[in-house]
């Protein structure tokens, strides 16, 4: 099972967040390979990631994840 499918259930937690907060850009600290970022963007959220590992940053950039 792809990791993004494993992360999909966590999207349901976002319904508890106020809509005006969800409208703000999201930041994923320690985003790794960017699976959560891809999932958020696919759902229409404005999301970007930050990671200290240059290889993970390069991986995300190569996949078009910011």
Beta strands, then each sheet from edge to edge (+ up, - down):
strand 1: 26-29
strand 2: 47-50
sheet 1: 1+ 2+
end
